[in-house]
Amino acid sequence: MADPLNISGITPGRIEIDPSKMRTPSPSSAPIEGKSFKDVLADSIGEVQRLQSEADTTIKKLVSGEIKDVTEAMVAVEKADVSFQTMMSVRNKIVAAYEEIMRMQV
């Protein structure tokens, strides 16, 4: 019966590592491009506000009779609700992370 742990090309033994041939990581000198966390957060909050305003407008149009399709209003309300719930989940995670950092001993 063949040994299931016997893999060709791999031999048991000690591996020698020469420290003089090891590289040390060098920090990247190029700045990271993109939006800051603050900008992403502000954009996300703005999008949630836009969706809620859109839902309010759609409900007002439904009540006034400008639109007859209830599903359009329901979709707008659900979009606003899902985006708000997502924003609240992110907020809760940020607060939890902040509280965890504040509990750390220095």
N, C-alpha and C positions, 0 to 999 in steps of 0.2 A: 504494500500500500504506500502511495506517495505521500510525502509530508505536505499538508495543505499550506503550511507557513513557509515552505521553501520556494522562494521567488528567484527566478534566474536573474543574475545581474546584481543581486544584493547579497553581500557576504557578511556574515557576522564578524564583528571585530571592533576594535577601537578606532575612532576617527580622530585624526590629529588636526587641530585648527591652529594656523599660524596667525597670531594677533597682528603682526606687521602687515599682513595682507588684507586685513579687514578694513572696510571703509566706514567712515563716520558720516552720518547724514548731514548734508549741508542745507541750511535754510534757504528757501526760495527767495531770490531777490526781486522777483516780479510781483507787483501788487495784485491782489485778487480782484478781478473785475466782477461787477454785479451790484445788485441792490444790497443795502444794509438790512439787518433784521428789523430795524425801526421802520424803514421804508416798506418792507414787505408786510409788516403788521398793520401799518397805516393804510396801505392799499387794500388789505383784506377787510379791515373794518369799514372802509369806504364802500367796498363791494356789498357787504352785508347791509349797510344803510341803503344803498341803491336798490337792492332786491326788496327790502321792506317798503320802501317808497313806491316801488312798482306794484307790490301787492296791494298797498293802500289805494293806489290809483285804480287798479283793476276792480277792487271791491266797490269803490265809489261809482265806477262806470256800470257795474252790474246792478247796483241798487237804483241808479238813475235810469236804467233801461237802455243805455248806449250799447251794451253788449248783451246778448241773449244766452250765450254759452256759459254755463256754470263751470264747466271743466277748465276753461281758461283762467277763471278766478282761483279755482282750487289749485291748479298747477303753480300759479304765481305765489299763492300763500304757502304751499309746500316747499317751494324753492327758498323762500324767505326763512321758513322754519328750519329747514335742513342747514342752511348757511349759518343761522344764528346758533343752533345747537353745536355745530362744528366749532364756531368761534368760542363758545363757552367752554367746550372741551379743551381747546388750546389754552384758553385763559387759565383753566383749572390746573393744567399741566405746568404752566409757567409759574403759577403761584406755589404749587407743590415743590417745584425745583428751587425756587427762591427760599422757601422755608427750610428745605433740606440744606441749602448752602449756609443759611443763618445758624443752623444747629451744629455745623462743623466746628470742631475745636481747632484753634490755631496754635 
